[in-house]
Amino acid sequence: MPETAALITGLILERPLCLDCLATKATLSPTVIERALATLGTVMVVNRVNGRCRACGESTEVVALKRPDA
């Protein structure tokens, strides 16, 4: 799980992606992504908002991470 969390963090740190693009880029299932996001939420702020995905450009729910102090 640490490698998965690191990969996801690198992909979405302050760059919002939709869950589909995140799963595609990380080559992981949405279920694994959701578990990792839950784990990351214990140490970082996981933002889920309606916005534009930085990969596909669709307006949908996107996920981004922010450092707690930011």
N, C-alpha and C positions, 0 to 999 in steps of 0.2 A: 504493500500500500504506500510506503514512502515514495517510491518512484512514480506511482500514479499521481499522487498529490503534487509532487514537484513538476511533473509534466503539465498538469492542469493549471497550476499556478503560473507557469511560464506562458501558457497560451492566453490566459484571460486576465492577467494582472493589469488592471486599469484599461483593458481593451475588450469591450463586451462582445461576446459571441453567443449565438443561439445554441441550444443544446444539440441540435443536429450537426451543426458545423463543428462544435467542440468534440463531439463523439467521432466525427469523421477525421478531424485533424489529429486526435489522440489515438485513433484506431482502437477505441474502447466502446463497449456497449453503454447505452444511456443509463442502465442500472449501475454499472461500475462508476460512471461519472457522478451520479446522484450520491452514491455512498461516499465518494471522495469529497464532494462538496460539503456533505454533512460533517466530515472530519475536519476539513479546512475551516468550516464555520466556527470551530472551537478556538481558533487562533487568529482568524482574519474575519473581516466583514464581507460576507457574500451578498452582493446586490443582485436582485432579480427585478428587472424593470422592463416596461415596454420601451423598445428603442430599436435602433438599426443595428443589425449584425454587421460587424466589421469584415466578415468573410463573404457572405452571400448578398448582403445589402438589403435583405428583407426586413420589414418592420414587424417585429414580433417580440416575445419575451427574450431578453438577453441576460446573460450571467457575466458578472465581473467581480473581481476581488479588489479590495482596498485594504491598505495597512490600517490597523486600528488608530494610529496616530495621525493619519492623513485626513 
